């Protein structure tokens, strides 16, 4: 009998961090621009401010957001955005390959 594989690896704050990052990639939040306040993002995203704080911290840790006394700003370093994008896409590709291996030959 095959073991269950129901491990949910992605936390809500990680998903929100990706959504903020997508907005950076799409130009909604421009390089060097100040991000909206946590409560604004929380209201728009339908989550609490603690989730936003964790998401922004994750992006800060990855060099995408710079925290200052005046607020949180998108980095001005385009190479940081490109590097993070490549890491994200590599992770998506890895998860796709794993999912593909699970379903190959098991349907039909």
C-alpha positions, -999 to 999 in steps of 0.1 A, spaced: 0 0 0 13 35 -9 18 60 18 -2 92 18 16 124 6 -4 153 20 24 175 32 15 211 26 49 228 23 38 263 14 28 285 42 2 313 37 29 340 43 51 324 16 22 324 -9 16 361 -1 53 368 -5 51 353 -40 20 374 -48 38 406 -37 68 395 -58 45 389 -88 33 424 -84 69 436 -85 76 416 -116 44 430 -133 53 466 -124 25 472 -99 52 478 -73 82 494 -91 119 491 -82 127 516 -54 90 522 -47 76 521 -12 53 492 -5 18 499 9 13 496 46 8 462 61 -29 469 69 -35 480 32 -20 448 18 -38 427 45 -71 442 35 -65 437 -2 -52 402 3 -79 391 28 -54 381 55 -41 396 88 -12 420 92 10 394 108 8 373 77 19 404 57 47 411 81 60 376 77 57 378 39 76 411 37 102 398 61 107 368 37 111 391 8 135 413 29 156 382 38 158 375 0 169 410 -8 137 420 -26 125 444 0 146 469 19 133 479 54 140 515 64 126 539 91 103 553 64 88 519 55 94 490 32 108 496 -2 112 474 -33 149 469 -40 164 490 -67 187 461 -77 171 445 -107 196 416 -104 181 406 -70 147 404 -86 160 383 -115 178 360 -90 147 355 -69 126 349 -100 150 321 -111 149 305 -77 111 306 -77 109 291 -112 135 264 -104 114 254 -73 82 254 -94 99 232 -120 111 208 -93 76 205 -79 62 199 -114 87 171 -120 77 154 -87 40 157 -95 45 144 -130 64 113 -116 35 106 -92 9 106 -120 29 89 -148 15 55 -154 -10 57 -125 -39 70 -146 -59 51 -172 
